[in-house]
């Protein structure tokens, strides 16, 4: 948890930093301009900002943060020595979540900061839950779609390849019919964990796409590297040695379809996923428990 304290008074900064030091990692900025720069650098979880500053006052500071998609959700506690009802309302309207009057009460400041820390932690927990598949604990399709759009934009700007892998559990309906849905759920959880461990590089992720199908995002991955990755995924799942009476070789296995592209105006995300789906169909047609890369000879 990072707290940024902004004030044009160096003594006030030092005092607040000591007061809050045991609650979080405290950073300080002398004045509004330095505060904006420090906010962009560390993206704090909470900000305490003095309203009465000569360069950029606290109200303008709040408006700056509200206008930026990366900072608009950071809670801001405004502090002021001369606050009437109108100024308090102006601070709340500008984006502050609370206001504190000077001279400050140490106990009151700590209590209000604790409340905001608890709210931040609960909000982060709820946000994480909204991104997760409730059965497997990996990311859900909605989160994948958002990350895919972000990575697509980034790779288009950098002119680098991006790959998608579609992973399907082989003969999973037969598994459920034979062992029951409880065992089926347990099997999906174990496979999801294997796939999660397969995403080792920064930016890689796995999500549950629906039913027994998973999708994997592989930034900066060429067709050749995608093939190597797909082969390893099949081997990792095979190494589980999870019994499947009606599966290939008596074990659970997966089929993997991969596609890669350098994003530009000639291709959309939906087309890349369609190609990965076509490659998945090829892998199944080739006998399952294998991978295929779209366009590979």
C-alpha positions, -999 to +999 in steps of 0.1 A: +000+000+000+015+033-011+005+067+002+016+100-014+015+131+008+016+164-010+021+198+007+042+229+000+053+229+037+083+207+042+077+204+079+041+193+073+053+167+049+078+153+074+052+153+102+026+134+081+051+109+068+061+100+104+025+099+115+015+074+087+048+055+083+036+024+102+004+022+081+018+021+046+048+030+024+048+068+025+061+090-003+062+128-003+060+156-028+067+193-022+040+211-040+014+203-066+036+201-097+060+176-080+029+158-067+016+152-103+050+139-113+053+116-083+017+104-088+026+094-124+058+077-113+045+055-084+007+054-089-001+055-052-031+038-036-040+069-016-032+106-017-032+132+010-031+166-007-031+201+008-056+225-009-036+257-003-005+254-025+009+282-047+018+263-078-012+239-083-038+240-056-054+209-043-087+214-063-068+217-096-047+187-086-079+166-081-092+177-115-060+167-131-062+132-117-099+129-125-091+136-162-066+108-164-078+072-169-048+059-149-053+081-119-090+089-117-098+061-092-070+070-067-088+083-035-077+117-024-079+132+011-078+170+009-063+190+038-069+227+044-064+253+071-092+276+061-121+254+050-157+267+050-186+247+038-182+260+002-146+250+000-153+216+014-181+211-012-157+223-039-131+197-028-156+168-029-169+180-063-134+181-076-129+144-067-117+143-031-132+114-011-129+133+022-116+165+037-095+172+068-093+205+086-060+220+099-047+220+126-049+182+121-057+158+148-032+129+145-057+103+158-084+116+133-060+116+104-048+080+111-084+069+115-095+083+082-064+069+064-071+035+079-107+037+066-094+045+031-068+017+033-095-008+042-117+005+014-088+002-011-081-034+000-118-044-003-121-027-037-090-045-049-103-078-037-137-073-054-119-062-086-098-094-086-128-116-080-146-100-110-116-110-131-115-146-120-133-178-131-151-190-100-142-227-105-106-226-116-094-193-101-077-183-133-088-153-153-122-152-170-131-145-206-141-109-198-107-101-184-089-119-213-109-098-238-098-065-221-062-076-219-062-088-255-074-053-266-047-036-246-019-059-259-032-057-294-029-019-293+006-021-278+018-046-303+004-027-332+023+004-320+055-017-316+050-037-347+056-070-329+039-104-332+013-115-307-001-151-304-032-167-291-035-204-281-069-221-278-067-252-255-094-278-254-096-308-231-099-340-252-130-361-248-141-342-218-178-350-222-169-387-221-148-380-189-178-363-172-201-392-183-177-418-169-164-401-137-191-376-129-192-338-129-174-334-095-143-352-109-147-332-141-145-300-121-114-313-102-098-322-135-104-287-150-089-271-119-057-292-122-054-284-159-060-247-153-032-248-127-008-265-152-017-239-179-011-211-154+024-224-146+030-226-184+026-188-187+061-178-175+070-147-194+057-112-185+024-104-201+014-140-207-019-152-192-044-180-194-082-176-190-111-200-191-129-194-223-159-216-216-167-251-206-135-272-211-119-246-233-091-223-223-074-194-241-038-182-237-024-148-246+013-149-257+028-114-263+058-110-285+055-146-298+063-156-334+048-186-352+079-207-345+078-199-308+041-205-307+047-240-320+073-247-293+048-234-267+019-255-279+041-286-278+051-279-243+015-274-231+005-308-245+035-324-227+028-306-194-008-318-193+002-353-204+028-353-176-001-350-151-009-386-158-045-379-149-065-411-156-092-410-183-106-444-192-119-431-225-090-408-234-060-413-256-036-437-239-059-438-209-049-403-198-063-368-199-049-348-227-054-315-245-054-302-281-039-268-288-045-245-317-023-214-321-022-184-344+001-154-345+000-120-362+016-086-362-014-063-356-022-038-384-053-026-403-055-058-423-064-081-393-087-078-363-086-096-330-116-117-339-097-130-370-067-140-349-089-160-325-108-175-355-074-187-369-065-202-335-098-220-335-091-233-370-058-246-358-075-263-329-098-281-353-067-292-372-051-306-340-083-325-332-085-339-367-048-350-364-058-373-335-059-349-305-032-347-278-012-325-301-009-289-313-012-271-346-002-236-357-024-218-382-007-215-416+022-239-407+030-263-434 
